Amino acid sequence: MKELWAEHKLLVLGFLGALMLTSVLFVRLIADVVYWPQHQDETISGWMTIGYVAHSYDVDKDDLIEALGIEDDLRRHLTLKAIADAQDISLAELQRTLLKSVTNQRATRD
């Protein structure tokens, strides 16, 4: 190993970087495989983001954003509670709108 390091430092560093990236992606894959099957169609709560709802209900995130009528800059990483507050509507009303959009998307998909 010392000989490899002495003669090919860049190659060894590249290999270690690729190994680390592969490990991170593998851990994320395993986490997704374990987590998401148990969290399908989860009850919509204020802590969720639009992306989480879209993933849980297996619908298009952009359609949910359009149904809520929010701007692109508002959608990223904000919780549903924060979006409801920003739009000055109740969380329950926002949840109803999301569920209606989910139902419509699923109806047109089937």
Residue pairs with C-beta under 8 A, 6 or more apart in sequence:
4 11
4 12
5 12
36 55
36 56
39 56
40 56
40 57
40 58
41 56
41 57
42 48
42 56
44 53
44 80
44 95
44 98
44 99
45 80
46 79
46 80
46 81
46 84
46 91
47 79
47 80
47 81
48 56
48 79
48 80
49 77
49 78
49 79
49 80
50 61
50 64
50 65
50 68
50 75
50 78
50 80
50 83
51 61
53 59
53 64
53 80
53 98
53 102
54 60
54 61
54 64
57 102
57 106
59 101
59 102
59 105
59 106
60 105
63 101
63 105
64 98
64 101
64 102
65 72
65 75
67 97
67 98
67 100
67 101
67 104
68 83
68 87
68 94
68 97
68 98
68 101
69 87
70 83
70 86
70 87
74 83
74 86
75 83
78 86
80 91
80 94
80 95
80 98
81 91
83 94
84 90
84 91
84 93
84 94
87 94
